Amino acid sequence: MEELVAKAKCGNEIAFTELMLQMKGELYKIAKIRLKNDDDVFDAIQETMLLAYKSLKKLKYNQYFKTWVIKILINECNKFYKSRDSKKECSYEILENEITSQDNAEEKINFNFICNKLNKEEGTIILLYYMEKYTDKEIGKIMNIKESTIRTKRTRAKDKIRKIYKEYGRI
């Protein structure tokens, strides 16, 4: 990935496109947790790509490209969230698509259901930690939160998830 970042920094548009394609699934999941509305999700991702492309030369360390882009995405999602005054809503459209297109539909439905019950910060932390395999330290850098606070918020989110499962008879 660092090689592609170096090429992209030198103006290679194909390398930048390849980087974005590698991250598209991850960017979608993160934006979906924070925004819920698919139109807003795609707009936030598009804005993120434009901002990343325009300011790529400002990135000091190529190995932090992924973290840097996710940070931009979270900031863009926050802008959309504030500007649209989004309300928590269940996206049946995305769940329906996942049911028809994925073998592990029940797991995805459960994940989306749970994330809809968490606030956007908790959902993002859970997604980054368990689905994308980021460490607490990396998540802290992405979200501008201390590592210890990330651990605490993750623990609290896990407790909420346990309560949700108990409430709905899963445990």
Beta strands, then each sheet from edge to edge (+ up, - down):
end
